[in-house]
Amino acid sequence: MSLDIKQLRVKIFDELSRIVDPEINTSITDLELIDEVNINNSNVKVDLHLTSPFCPAVFGFKICQDIHDNLLKVNGIDDVKVNVSNHFMAEQINN
């Protein structure tokens, strides 16, 4: 992994650590909700799961929107895709 990718990865996780689950007011990184982060040039894909398969969908939408919006603010990122798995409304949230 090149130094630039390592630095970008640090910036990404710094941003992710600022995003909180609105239901329990705890960072999504502290809750270990992030499954994988893939970086391909200036494109980032974040795979995550929510606290439970039946977590209120409004919180899932909020978390995903926050991830998308916060990561787009990072210099060097042009596109962000967020993918939720193991949730009853994953398909709707991912769209």
C-alpha distances in whole Angstrom, upper triangle without the diagonal:
4,7,8,6,7,10,11,10,13,15,15,16,18,20,20,22,25,26,29,30,34,36,35,33,30,27,25,22,25,26,23,24,20,19,16,14,12,11,12,12,15,16,15,17,18,20,22,26,29,31,33,34,37,35,37,36,36,34,31,32,31,28,26,28,27,23,23,25,23,20,21,22,19,18,16,17,20,20,20,21,22,23,26,27,30,32,35,35,31,32,34,31,28,31
4,5,5,6,9,10,11,13,14,15,17,19,20,21,23,25,26,29,32,35,37,36,34,31,28,26,24,26,28,25,26,22,22,18,16,14,12,12,11,14,16,16,18,20,22,24,28,31,33,35,36,39,37,39,37,37,35,33,33,32,29,28,29,27,24,24,25,23,20,21,21,18,17,14,16,19,20,20,22,24,25,28,29,32,34,38,37,33,34,35,33,30,32
4,5,5,6,9,10,11,12,14,15,17,19,20,21,23,25,28,31,34,36,35,33,30,26,25,23,25,28,25,26,22,22,19,16,15,13,14,13,14,17,17,19,20,23,25,28,31,33,36,37,39,37,39,37,37,35,33,33,32,29,27,28,26,23,24,24,22,19,20,20,16,15,13,16,19,20,21,23,24,26,29,30,33,35,38,37,34,35,36,33,31,33
4,5,5,6,9,10,11,12,14,15,17,18,20,22,23,27,29,32,35,34,32,29,25,24,22,25,27,25,25,21,22,19,15,14,11,12,10,11,14,14,17,18,21,24,27,30,32,35,36,38,36,37,35,35,33,31,30,29,27,25,26,24,21,21,21,19,16,17,17,13,12,10,12,15,17,18,20,22,24,27,29,32,34,37,35,32,33,34,31,28,30
4,5,5,6,9,10,10,12,14,15,16,18,20,21,25,27,30,32,32,30,27,23,22,20,23,24,22,22,18,18,15,12,10,8,9,8,10,11,11,14,15,18,20,24,26,29,31,32,35,33,34,32,32,30,28,28,27,24,23,23,22,19,19,20,18,14,16,16,13,12,10,11,14,15,15,17,19,21,24,25,29,30,34,32,29,30,31,28,25,27
4,5,5,6,9,10,11,12,14,15,16,19,21,24,26,29,31,30,28,25,22,21,18,21,23,20,21,17,18,15,12,12,10,12,12,13,14,13,15,16,18,20,24,26,28,31,32,34,32,34,33,33,30,28,28,27,24,23,24,22,19,20,21,18,15,17,17,14,14,12,13,17,18,17,19,20,22,24,26,29,30,34,33,29,31,32,29,27,29
4,5,5,6,9,10,11,13,14,15,17,19,23,25,28,31,30,27,25,21,20,18,21,23,21,22,18,19,17,14,14,12,14,13,13,15,14,16,17,20,21,25,27,28,31,33,35,33,34,33,32,29,28,28,26,23,23,23,21,18,19,19,16,14,16,15,11,11,10,12,16,17,17,20,20,23,25,27,30,31,35,33,30,32,32,29,27,29
4,5,5,6,9,10,11,12,14,16,17,21,23,26,29,28,26,23,20,19,17,20,22,20,20,16,17,15,11,11,9,11,10,9,11,10,13,14,17,19,22,24,26,29,30,32,30,31,30,29,27,25,25,23,21,19,20,18,15,15,16,13,10,12,12,8,8,8,9,12,13,13,16,17,20,22,24,27,29,32,30,27,28,29,26,24,26
4,5,5,6,9,10,10,12,15,16,19,21,24,27,26,24,21,17,16,14,17,19,16,16,13,14,11,8,9,8,11,12,11,12,10,12,12,14,16,19,21,23,26,28,30,28,29,28,28,25,23,23,22,19,18,19,17,14,15,16,14,11,13,14,10,12,11,11,14,14,13,15,16,18,20,22,25,26,29,28,25,27,27,24,22,25
4,5,5,6,9,10,11,13,15,18,21,23,26,25,22,20,16,15,13,15,18,16,17,14,16,14,11,13,12,15,15,14,15,13,15,14,17,17,21,22,24,27,29,31,28,30,29,28,25,24,24,23,19,19,20,18,15,16,17,14,12,15,14,11,12,12,13,17,17,16,18,18,20,22,24,26,28,31,30,27,29,29,26,24,27
4,6,5,6,9,10,11,13,17,20,22,25,24,22,19,16,15,13,16,19,17,17,15,17,15,12,13,12,15,15,13,14,12,14,14,17,18,21,22,24,27,29,30,28,29,27,27,24,23,23,21,18,18,18,15,13,14,14,11,9,11,10,7,9,10,10,14,15,14,16,17,19,21,24,27,27,31,29,26,28,28,25,23,25
4,5,5,6,9,10,11,15,17,20,23,22,20,18,14,13,11,15,16,15,14,12,14,12,9,11,10,13,14,12,12,9,11,10,13,14,17,19,21,24,25,27,24,25,24,23,21,19,19,18,15,14,15,13,10,11,12,9,6,10,10,7,10,10,9,13,13,11,13,13,16,17,20,23,24,27,25,23,24,24,21,20,22
4,5,5,6,9,10,13,15,18,21,20,18,15,11,10,8,11,13,12,12,10,12,11,9,12,12,16,17,15,15,12,13,11,13,13,16,17,19,22,24,26,23,24,24,23,20,19,19,18,14,15,16,13,10,13,14,11,9,13,13,11,14,14,13,16,16,14,15,14,16,17,19,22,23,26,25,22,25,25,21,20,23
4,6,5,7,9,12,16,18,21,20,17,15,11,11,9,12,15,14,15,13,16,15,13,15,15,18,19,17,17,14,16,14,16,16,19,19,20,24,26,27,24,26,25,24,21,20,21,18,15,16,17,13,11,14,14,10,10,13,12,10,13,14,14,17,17,16,17,17,19,20,22,25,25,29,27,25,27,27,23,23,25
4,5,5,7,11,14,16,19,18,16,14,10,10,10,13,15,14,14,12,15,15,12,15,15,18,18,16,15,13,14,12,15,15,17,18,19,23,24,26,22,23,22,21,18,17,17,15,12,13,13,10,8,10,10,6,7,10,9,8,12,14,12,15,15,13,15,14,17,18,21,23,23,26,25,23,24,24,20,20,22
4,5,5,9,11,14,17,16,14,12,8,7,7,10,11,11,10,9,12,12,11,14,14,18,19,17,16,12,13,10,12,11,14,14,16,19,21,22,19,20,19,19,15,15,15,13,10,11,12,9,7,10,11,8,8,12,12,11,15,16,14,16,15,13,14,12,14,15,17,20,20,23,22,20,22,22,18,18,20
4,6,8,11,13,16,14,12,9,6,6,5,7,10,10,11,10,14,14,13,17,17,21,22,20,19,16,16,13,15,13,15,15,16,19,22,23,20,21,21,20,16,16,17,15,12,13,15,11,10,13,14,11,11,15,14,14,17,18,17,20,19,16,17,15,17,17,20,21,21,25,24,22,25,24,21,21,24
4,6,10,12,15,14,11,9,6,8,8,10,12,13,13,13,17,17,16,19,19,23,23,21,20,17,18,15,17,15,17,16,17,21,23,23,20,21,20,19,16,16,16,13,11,13,13,10,9,13,12,9,11,14,13,13,17,19,17,20,19,17,18,16,19,18,21,23,23,25,24,23,25,24,21,21,23
4,7,9,12,12,9,8,6,6,8,10,11,12,11,11,15,16,15,18,19,22,23,21,20,16,16,13,15,13,14,13,14,17,20,20,17,17,17,15,12,12,13,10,7,10,10,7,7,11,11,8,11,14,13,14,18,20,17,19,18,15,16,14,16,15,18,20,19,22,20,19,22,21,17,18,20
4,6,9,8,5,5,4,5,8,9,9,11,11,12,16,17,17,21,22,25,27,24,23,20,19,15,16,13,14,12,12,15,18,18,14,15,15,14,10,11,13,10,7,11,12,9,10,13,14,12,14,17,17,18,22,23,21,23,21,18,18,16,17,16,18,19,18,21,20,19,22,21,17,19,21
4,6,6,5,6,6,6,10,10,9,11,10,12,15,18,18,22,24,27,28,26,24,21,19,16,16,12,12,9,9,12,14,14,11,11,12,11,7,9,11,8,7,10,12,10,11,14,15,14,16,19,20,21,24,26,23,25,23,19,19,15,16,14,16,17,15,17,17,16,20,19,15,17,20
4,6,5,8,9,10,13,13,12,15,13,16,19,21,22,25,26,29,31,28,26,23,22,19,19,16,15,12,11,14,16,15,11,10,12,10,6,9,11,8,8,12,12,11,13,16,16,15,18,20,21,22,26,28,25,26,24,21,21,17,18,16,19,19,17,18,17,18,21,19,16,18,21
4,6,8,11,11,15,14,12,15,14,17,20,22,23,27,29,32,34,31,29,26,24,21,20,17,15,11,10,12,14,13,9,9,11,10,7,10,12,10,10,14,15,14,16,19,19,19,21,24,24,26,29,31,28,29,27,24,23,19,20,17,19,18,16,17,17,18,21,20,17,20,22
4,6,9,10,13,12,10,14,13,16,19,22,23,27,29,32,34,32,30,26,25,21,20,17,15,12,10,13,16,15,11,12,14,13,10,13,15,13,12,16,17,16,17,20,21,20,22,25,25,26,30,31,29,30,28,25,24,21,21,18,20,19,18,19,20,20,23,22,20,22,25
4,7,9,12,11,10,14,14,16,20,22,22,26,27,31,32,30,28,25,24,20,20,17,16,14,12,15,18,18,14,14,16,14,11,13,15,13,11,15,16,14,15,19,19,17,20,22,22,23,27,29,27,28,27,24,23,20,21,19,21,21,20,22,21,21,25,24,20,22,25
4,6,8,7,7,10,11,13,17,19,20,23,25,29,30,28,27,23,22,18,18,15,15,12,11,15,18,18,15,16,17,16,12,14,16,14,12,15,16,14,14,18,18,17,18,22,21,22,26,27,25,27,26,22,22,19,20,18,20,20,19,22,22,21,24,24,20,22,25
4,5,5,6,9,9,11,14,16,16,20,22,25,27,25,23,20,19,15,16,13,13,12,12,15,18,19,16,17,18,17,13,14,16,13,10,13,15,12,12,15,16,14,15,19,18,18,22,24,22,24,23,19,20,17,18,17,18,19,19,22,21,20,23,23,19,20,23
4,5,5,6,6,7,11,13,13,17,19,23,24,23,21,17,16,12,12,9,10,9,9,13,15,17,14,15,16,15,12,11,14,12,8,11,13,11,10,14,15,13,14,17,18,18,22,22,20,22,20,17,17,14,14,13,15,16,16,19,19,17,20,20,17,17,20
4,5,5,6,6,10,11,12,16,18,21,23,22,20,17,16,12,12,10,11,11,12,15,18,20,17,19,19,19,15,15,17,15,12,13,16,13,11,15,17,14,14,18,18,17,21,22,20,22,21,18,17,15,16,15,16,17,18,22,21,19,22,23,19,19,23
4,5,8,9,12,15,16,19,21,25,27,26,24,21,19,16,16,13,13,13,12,15,18,20,17,19,20,20,16,16,19,17,14,16,18,16,15,18,20,17,18,21,22,21,24,25,23,26,25,21,21,18,19,17,18,19,19,23,23,21,25,25,22,22,26
4,6,8,11,14,16,19,22,25,28,26,24,21,19,15,14,11,10,9,8,11,15,16,14,16,17,18,14,14,17,16,12,15,18,16,15,18,20,18,19,22,23,22,26,27,24,27,25,21,20,17,17,15,15,16,16,19,20,19,22,23,19,20,24
4,6,8,11,13,16,19,23,25,24,22,18,16,13,12,9,9,9,9,12,15,17,15,18,18,19,16,15,18,17,13,15,18,16,14,18,20,18,18,21,22,21,25,25,23,25,23,19,19,15,15,13,14,14,16,19,20,18,21,22,19,19,23
4,6,9,11,15,18,21,24,23,20,17,14,10,9,5,5,6,7,10,12,14,12,15,15,16,13,11,14,14,10,11,15,14,12,15,17,16,16,19,21,20,24,24,21,23,21,17,16,12,12,10,10,11,12,16,16,14,17,18,15,15,19
4,6,8,11,14,17,20,19,17,13,11,7,6,4,7,9,11,13,15,17,15,18,17,18,15,13,15,15,11,11,14,13,11,13,16,15,14,17,19,18,21,21,18,20,18,14,13,10,10,9,11,13,14,18,17,15,17,19,16,15,18
4,7,10,14,17,20,20,17,13,11,8,5,5,7,10,12,14,15,18,17,20,19,20,18,15,17,18,14,13,17,16,13,15,19,18,16,19,21,20,23,22,19,21,19,15,14,11,10,9,9,11,14,17,18,15,17,19,16,15,19
4,7,10,13,16,16,14,10,8,6,5,7,10,13,16,18,18,21,20,22,21,22,20,17,18,19,15,14,17,17,13,15,18,17,14,17,20,18,20,19,17,18,16,13,12,10,10,11,11,14,16,20,20,16,18,20,17,15,19
4,7,10,13,13,10,7,6,5,6,9,12,15,18,20,21,23,22,24,22,23,20,18,18,19,15,14,16,15,11,12,15,14,11,14,16,14,17,15,13,15,13,10,10,9,10,12,14,17,19,22,21,18,19,21,18,16,18
4,7,10,10,8,6,5,7,8,12,15,18,21,23,23,26,25,26,24,25,23,20,20,21,18,16,18,17,14,14,17,16,13,14,17,15,16,14,12,14,12,10,10,11,11,14,16,19,21,24,23,19,20,22,19,16,19
4,6,7,6,5,7,9,12,15,19,21,24,26,26,29,28,29,27,27,25,22,22,22,20,17,18,18,14,14,16,15,12,13,15,13,13,11,9,11,10,10,11,12,14,17,19,22,24,27,25,22,22,24,21,18,20
4,6,5,6,8,12,14,18,21,24,27,29,29,31,30,31,29,29,28,25,24,25,22,19,20,20,17,16,18,18,14,14,17,15,14,11,10,11,10,10,11,14,16,19,21,24,26,29,27,23,23,25,23,19,21
4,6,8,11,14,17,21,24,27,30,32,32,34,33,34,31,31,30,27,26,26,24,21,21,21,18,17,18,18,14,14,16,13,12,8,8,9,10,11,13,16,18,22,24,28,29,32,30,26,26,27,25,22,23
4,7,10,13,17,20,23,25,29,31,31,33,31,31,29,29,27,25,23,23,21,19,19,18,15,14,15,14,11,10,12,10,9,6,5,5,7,9,12,15,17,21,23,27,28,30,28,25,25,25,23,20,21
4,7,10,13,17,20,23,26,28,27,29,28,28,26,26,24,22,21,21,19,16,16,17,13,11,13,14,10,10,13,11,12,9,6,6,5,6,8,11,14,17,20,24,24,27,25,21,21,22,19,16,17
4,7,10,13,17,19,22,24,24,26,25,25,23,23,22,19,18,18,16,13,14,14,11,9,12,12,8,9,12,11,12,10,7,8,6,5,6,8,11,14,17,20,21,24,22,19,19,20,17,15,16
4,7,10,13,16,19,21,21,23,22,23,20,21,20,16,16,17,14,11,13,14,10,9,13,13,10,12,15,14,16,14,11,11,8,6,5,6,7,11,13,17,18,21,19,15,16,17,15,12,14
4,6,10,13,16,18,18,20,19,20,18,19,17,14,14,15,12,9,12,12,8,9,12,12,10,12,15,14,17,16,13,14,11,8,6,5,6,8,11,14,15,19,17,14,15,16,13,11,14
4,7,10,14,15,15,17,16,18,16,18,16,13,14,15,12,10,13,14,11,12,15,15,13,16,19,18,21,19,16,17,14,11,9,6,5,6,7,11,12,16,15,11,13,15,12,10,14
4,7,10,11,12,14,13,15,14,16,13,10,12,13,10,9,13,13,10,12,16,15,14,17,20,19,22,22,19,20,17,13,11,8,6,5,6,9,10,14,13,10,13,15,12,11,15
4,7,8,8,11,10,13,12,14,12,9,12,13,10,10,14,14,13,15,18,18,18,20,23,23,26,25,22,23,20,16,14,10,8,5,5,6,7,11,11,9,13,14,11,12,15
4,5,7,9,7,9,10,11,9,7,10,11,9,10,13,14,13,15,18,18,18,21,23,23,27,27,24,25,22,18,16,12,11,7,8,8,7,10,11,10,13,14,11,13,16
4,7,8,6,10,11,13,10,9,13,13,11,13,16,16,16,19,21,20,21,24,26,26,29,30,27,28,25,22,20,16,14,11,11,10,9,12,13,13,17,17,15,16,20
4,5,5,9,11,13,11,10,14,15,14,15,18,19,18,21,23,23,24,26,28,29,32,32,29,30,27,23,21,17,15,11,10,8,7,9,11,12,15,16,14,16,19
4,6,9,10,13,12,10,14,16,15,15,18,19,19,21,24,24,25,27,29,30,33,33,30,30,27,23,20,17,14,10,9,6,4,6,8,9,12,14,13,14,17
4,6,8,11,11,10,13,15,15,16,18,20,20,22,24,25,26,28,30,31,34,35,31,32,28,25,22,18,16,12,12,9,6,6,8,10,13,14,13,15,18
4,6,9,7,7,11,12,11,13,16,17,17,19,21,22,23,25,27,28,32,32,29,30,26,23,21,17,15,12,12,10,8,8,9,11,14,14,12,15,17
4,5,6,7,9,10,11,13,15,16,17,19,20,22,23,25,27,28,32,33,29,29,26,23,21,17,16,13,14,13,10,10,9,11,14,13,11,15,17
4,5,5,6,9,10,11,12,14,15,16,18,20,21,23,25,26,30,30,27,27,24,20,18,15,14,11,13,12,9,8,7,9,11,9,8,11,13
4,5,5,6,9,10,11,12,14,15,16,18,20,21,23,25,28,29,26,26,23,20,18,15,15,13,15,16,12,12,10,12,14,11,9,13,14
4,5,5,6,9,10,10,12,14,15,16,18,20,21,23,27,28,24,25,22,19,17,14,14,12,14,14,12,13,11,12,15,13,10,13,15
4,5,5,6,9,10,11,12,14,15,17,18,20,22,25,26,22,23,20,16,14,11,11,8,11,11,9,11,9,9,11,10,7,10,12
4,6,5,6,9,10,11,12,14,15,17,19,21,24,25,21,21,18,15,13,10,11,10,13,14,11,12,10,10,11,9,6,9,10
4,5,5,6,9,10,10,12,14,15,17,19,22,24,20,20,18,15,14,12,13,12,15,17,14,16,13,13,15,13,9,12,13
4,6,5,6,9,10,10,12,14,16,17,21,22,19,19,17,13,13,10,11,10,13,15,13,15,14,12,15,14,10,11,14
4,5,5,6,9,10,11,12,15,16,19,20,16,17,14,10,9,6,8,8,12,14,13,15,13,11,12,11,8,8,11
4,5,5,6,8,10,11,13,15,18,19,16,15,13,10,10,8,11,12,15,18,16,18,15,14,15,13,9,10,11
4,5,5,6,8,10,11,13,16,18,15,16,14,11,12,10,13,13,17,19,18,20,17,16,18,16,13,13,15
4,6,5,6,8,10,11,15,15,12,13,12,8,9,7,10,11,15,18,17,20,17,15,17,16,13,12,14
4,6,6,6,9,11,14,14,11,11,9,6,7,7,10,12,16,19,18,21,18,16,16,15,12,11,12
4,6,5,7,9,13,14,11,11,10,8,10,11,14,16,20,22,21,23,21,19,19,18,15,14,15
4,6,5,7,11,13,10,12,11,10,12,12,15,17,20,23,22,25,22,20,22,21,17,17,18
4,5,5,9,10,7,9,9,7,10,10,14,16,19,23,22,25,23,20,21,21,17,16,18
4,5,8,9,6,6,7,7,10,12,15,18,22,25,24,27,24,22,22,21,18,17,17
4,6,9,8,9,10,10,14,15,19,21,24,28,27,29,27,25,25,24,21,20,21
4,6,6,9,10,11,14,15,19,21,24,28,28,30,28,26,26,26,23,21,22
4,6,8,11,12,16,18,22,24,27,31,31,34,31,29,29,29,26,24,25
4,7,9,11,15,17,20,23,26,30,30,33,31,28,28,28,25,23,24
4,6,7,11,14,17,20,23,27,27,30,27,24,24,24,22,19,20
4,7,10,14,17,20,23,27,27,29,27,24,23,23,21,18,19
4,7,10,13,17,20,24,24,26,23,20,20,20,17,15,15
4,7,10,13,16,20,20,22,20,17,17,17,14,12,13
4,7,10,13,17,17,19,17,14,13,14,11,9,10
4,7,10,14,14,16,14,11,11,12,9,7,9
4,7,10,11,13,12,8,9,11,8,6,9
4,7,7,10,9,6,8,10,7,6,10
4,6,9,9,6,9,11,10,9,12
4,7,9,7,10,12,11,12,15
4,5,5,8,10,9,11,13
4,6,8,9,10,12,14
4,6,5,6,9,10
4,6,5,6,9
4,6,5,6
4,5,5
4,5
4
